[in-house]
Amino acid sequence: MSNSRDKIMAAVKQNQPPASQLPDLAPLISGAPASLEAFRKVAEGMGSHLLEVTDEAEIPALLQEHYPDMEQVITTDPLLHARAATFDWLTGDGRQLQQADLAIVRAQLGVAENGALWLTEKELQVRVLPFIAQHLAVVLDINTIVPTMHHAYEKIGGPQTGFGVFIAGPSKTADIEQSLVLGAHGAKSLTIIIKK
Amino acid sequence: MNTAIKDHAELAEAFNANEPRVNWHDETLWWVRQKRDKMAWSLPEWETLRETASLIKHNVLGNLHAYLEEFERNAQQNGAIVHWAADAEEHNRIVLELLQQQGVKRMVKSKSMLTEECHLNHYLADHGIEVIDTDLGERIVQLAKEPPSHIVLPCIHKKKEEIGDLFHIHLGTPAGNADPQLLTAAARLHLRSEFIQSRVAITGVNFAVAETGEMVVCTNEGNADMGAHLADVHIACMGIEKLIPQRKHLGVFLRLLARSATGQPITTYSSHFRTPKPGQQLHIVLVDNGRSRQLGREDFRNSLKCIRCGACMNTCPVYRRSGGHSYHNAIAGPIGAILAPNLDMKQYADLPFASTLCGSCSNVCPVKIDIHQQLYKWRQVLVQDGQTKAAKTAGMKIMTTVLSRPGLYKFAGKMARWVMRVAPGMVNNRFNPWYKQRELPPPPAESFETWYKKNR
């Protein structure tokens, strides 16, 4: 194995072209809007549903109204739902979440150009949570919306945890004759609750 | 499907037997191309993005040795185990050994063109291990015992009725039901049980960051995440050209990838895997399989910039009308046609000729690979290497003779116009490959030269 490594590295070293400079990313960091309206337009186009609150205390009732028939609700903050599951869902290899109907989590930031939300292991606690739950609700502070992916990475910086993900809408597929179907393997719906 | 002995033209002829279906295939892909255009045109900085991405990848090619070392060091610090595979055979053997250590007989895999290139599924099947492809399109072609026909849209060649029949047989959906909603729901249930049971998950890699040792995997379905987060062992397989220097460069590539591929602003999930989850093993298999050789070919090394978006396929007039399987290679279309001859010049000698050289592929490529120019250059390499058919070489030699002698050219033109007028059957017959699927237009009454002399 180490033999292959040496062989590959020797061939790469011999065959690689002369080194060139990395381009400057500054020209790409444009004055694109970071507004809620810009974010909403794209996020809804990606299949997300947007709700707005001015006080987090409104969230439990709003989610109850929006997702009335959820049996198992998993939330990383019990204040976000009145009937949050109380079993020890943090322990296990992820399979303990296979009955989850609704997961409620917080995002670090949102991206206006593509409606994506940035979540890491810190917010999710169990990596598989936003994928395995049948439905997903994400709380996003309006002040954390950035214009583009460049701004997003600038704000995120280096990795703080072992896993991070941009999520833009519910899981989807168009593999059958290009017909869009929501709910391929991950969450069937995504509700973004904007905290103003 | 045994396509090894048939070339692109023969396979395309079979695909063209059903004309309405070819038209449907053509229009579906053109629709995807138009969605890409809409996205590209909505960003004023689109061309700057493409240029930046191309320059970043250029920097990667020139510093690949250092970036590979940096990536390996950081990945190991993150707790991953890094393996190196010189070729497809070694890649397959490494994966098999990992699976045998775990004692698994069945496991899930999300989309990876690299494992297609290495024919991993067949290899594992020969060793008694069943791979369940979890991307819906890939699962469909797997059930149909076919390879994917497109790198982003694996079953773009299949009608929903055929998928309904497949699912009826394999997943027990109602006979005759071809509703995409119902079929997707059935696949969701079927594959959920696979995800829950699988102890090992294989994923591909879209981008690997040297600076952080992390890997980014992009899907719309969430299948890579369902597999990797539930498994005890995550095996990520990647070609050595997937590296990018720093995390901030992901911003450039994630902006380009989905817009170019399907006309979405970003894929639903862009997952950044850095460390294994607690108690999990993370294995990264770095594969060369001809890439370091391609790196040394000055005319062709830019092909290694490819981010596998498939835009060149969607726009290609030949791909749209010949279908992905006609390329008899894991990667079809224009990009496949410049990558494949590097793997095996003899086996893929036909592919660089499956092009009109119109240049549309180069125009849509998000990392500005000069695809059509490389197709043209490969033709020269292949002819010089004696890999083209004798009849074609002879025909070209005759053309060279005719075109380099004005008198002979004039005489030949006159003869051709006369023959086509007096005895069109001499040209319009089954021995003339140009007559297939085409009616030749009526010959002009006079040559351009004669016309020009009269009209100037």
Interface residues (C-beta under 8 A of the other chain):
Chain A: M1 S2 S4 R5 K7 I8 M9 A11 V12 K13 Q14 N15 Q16 P17 P18 A19 S20 Q21 L22 P23 L25 P27 L28 S30 V42 G45 M46 D93 G94 R95 Q98 V111 E113 N114 G115 A116 R127 V128 F131 I132 T148 M149 H150 A152 Y153 E154 I156 G158 P159 T161 G162 F163 G164 V165 F166 I167 A168 G169 P170 S171 K172 T173 A174 D175 I176 E177 Q178 S179 V181 G183 A184 H185 G186 A187
Chain B: T28 W31 V32 P44 E45 T48 L49 E51 T52 L55 I56 H58 N59 L61 G62 N63 L64 H65 L68 E69 N78 H83 W84 A85 A86 E90 I94 T134 D135 L136 G137 I140 L153 P154 C155 I156 K158 K159 K160 I163 P180 Q181 L183 T184 A185 A187 R188 L191 R192 F195 I196 T212 E214 N220 E221 G222 N223 D225 M226 H229 L230 D232 I240 P245 R247 K248 H249 L250 G251 V252 L254 R255 T262 Q264 P265 I266 T267 T268 Y269 S270 S271 H272 F273 R274 T275 P276 K277 G279 L286 D288 S292 R293 L295 G296 E298 R301
